[in-house]
């Protein structure tokens, strides 16, 4: 069975999930994290790959989740104890719909949940 995040993203396709072992994914994630100012601008690829953010997914160790303060993670798994948003009685909520408009991957994740 494929591992899905609470939001419907495929964990194994996520750059953060792959960054510790895939140089191309690490390079992409490092650039994104520099753009969002979540990592120092002068961090080298070598430094990043030595200790990248690592994520075991929404159902793994929350201390290792790359974004433990993710609102979707908080609402779905922490507050409601669900596997994914598609199990929620309020699915799809307005906030998830707005989130899905932020990127093509997010749109596909929402569609994936709707199909389940």
C-alpha positions in Angstrom: 0.0 0.0 0.0 1.3 3.4 -0.9 2.1 5.8 2.0 0.1 9.0 1.9 0.4 12.0 4.0 -2.7 13.3 5.8 -3.1 15.8 2.9 -2.9 13.1 0.2 0.6 13.8 -1.0 2.6 10.6 -1.8 5.4 10.5 0.8 7.9 8.6 -1.4 7.6 11.3 -4.1 8.4 14.1 -1.6 11.7 15.8 -2.0 12.1 16.1 1.8 11.5 12.4 2.1 14.1 11.7 -0.6 16.7 14.4 0.3 18.9 12.2 2.5 19.7 9.8 -0.3 19.0 11.6 -3.6 21.3 14.5 -4.5 18.9 16.0 -7.0 16.1 16.0 -4.5 18.5 17.5 -1.9 19.5 20.2 -4.3 15.9 21.1 -5.1 14.9 21.1 -1.4 17.9 23.2 -0.4 17.0 25.8 -3.0 13.4 25.9 -1.8 14.4 26.1 1.8 16.8 29.0 1.1 14.0 30.8 -0.8 11.6 30.3 2.1 14.3 31.4 4.6 13.9 28.2 6.5 17.6 27.4 6.1 20.7 29.7 6.1 21.5 31.1 2.7 25.2 30.0 2.9 24.3 26.3 3.6 26.2 24.1 1.1 24.7 21.0 -0.6 27.2 18.9 1.3 26.2 20.3 4.6 22.5 19.9 3.8 23.0 16.2 2.7 24.9 15.4 5.9 21.9 16.4 8.0 18.9 17.1 5.9 15.4 17.5 7.3 14.0 14.1 7.3 10.4 13.0 7.5 8.9 9.6 8.2 5.5 10.9 7.0 2.5 12.0 8.9 2.1 8.7 10.6 5.7 8.3 11.6 7.7 9.8 14.5 6.4 13.4 14.9 9.7 14.5 16.2 11.2 13.6 12.8 8.5 15.2 10.8 10.0 18.0 8.7 7.1 20.3 9.6 5.5 19.2 12.9 3.5 22.4 13.0 1.8 21.7 9.7 -1.8 22.7 10.1 -3.0 19.7 8.1 -1.0 17.3 10.3 -2.2 19.0 13.4 -5.9 18.9 12.4 -6.1 15.5 10.8 -3.7 13.2 12.7 -3.2 15.0 16.0 -6.6 16.5 16.7 -8.9 14.1 14.9 -6.8 10.9 14.9 -7.5 10.2 11.3 -5.2 8.7 8.6 -6.0 11.4 6.1 -8.3 14.3 5.5 -10.6 12.2 3.3 -11.8 10.5 6.4 -13.0 13.7 8.0 -16.7 14.5 8.1 -15.9 18.0 6.9 -13.9 16.9 3.8 -13.0 18.8 1.8 -12.9 21.8 4.1 -12.5 25.3 2.8 -8.9 25.5 4.2 -7.9 22.3 2.4 -9.4 23.5 -0.9 -7.5 26.8 -0.6 -4.3 24.8 0.2 -4.8 22.7 -2.9 -4.7 25.8 -5.1 -1.1 26.6 -4.1 0.5 24.0 -6.4 -0.3 21.3 -8.9 1.0 18.7 -6.5 -1.4 19.9 -3.9 -4.3 19.8 -6.4 -3.4 16.2 -7.3 -3.3 15.3 -3.6 -6.8 16.6 -3.0 -8.1 14.8 -6.0 -6.4 11.6 -4.8 -8.2 11.9 -1.5 -11.5 12.5 -3.2 -11.1 9.3 -5.2 -10.4 7.2 -2.1 
